[in-house]
Amino acid sequence: MPSPKMTEEEEIAIRLKALELKKQGKLEESMALRKQIPLAPYLAKIGKDYFGAECVIKTGWNLSAAEEEFGPDWLTK
């Protein structure tokens, strides 16, 4: 089941918090937080086409927007 759609306000709050963490030198925490923001569907598709579905999954990015656009089985098609 896809996760609920993230609001613009939620995305901005995550980006601001991630930026603050980056400024503090907490790069891994910053990146982990940024990965909660849905990856643009076209980027997810490029990743799948060039590196494979397994690689896209292993990155840990939120793929809910790609699921919404391409369907829940887009990684296995």
N, C-alpha and C positions, 0 to 999 in steps of 0.2 A: 504494500500500500504506500503510495507516495506521501512524503511529508507535507504538512500544510504549507501553503505558499508564504514566503517571507515577505513582510511588508518593507516598504522603502525605509521607514523609520528604523526597523530592526536591523536592516543591512547597514545603514549609516552608523548606528550604535556599535555594531561589530567592527566596522572599519575604523572608527575612532579609537576603540579599545585596543585593536590590533596595532594601530599606529603608536599609541602610547606604550604598549609593551615593546615594540621595536625600538623606540627611543630609549627605553630602559635597558636595551641590550638583550632582551628576552626574545630572541629571534624564533626559537622553536615554538614557544607559546603563542607568539604573534601569528605564525603560519598556521598552527593548529586552529586558531580562532578564525582566521580568514577562510579556511577550508569549509567552514560551516555555511558560508555564503554559496548559493547554488552556482555551479560553473555554467557559463554560457553554453547552450546546447551545441553551437557550431564548434566550440573548442573541444567539447567532449567527443563529438563525432570525429574530428580531426585526430584526436588522441587514439580513438578506437581504430580508425583506418590505418594510421601509421605505426602504432605501437601494440595494438591488440587490446581486446576487452579486459584481459587479466591485468594488464599494466594500468589501465584506466581505473579499475577497481582498487588496485593497490595504492594509488596516489592518495586516496582518502578524501577526495573532493566530494562535496554534496552534489549528487547527480539528479536531484529531483526535477530541475528544469528540463534536462534532457529526457527524462522519463515522461514528463508531461508532453513534450513536443513529439517524441519519437515512439512513445508507447513503453509499457513496462518491460517488454522483452527485447528492447533495441540492442542491448549488448550481445545477445545470443543469435540475432538474425544474421 
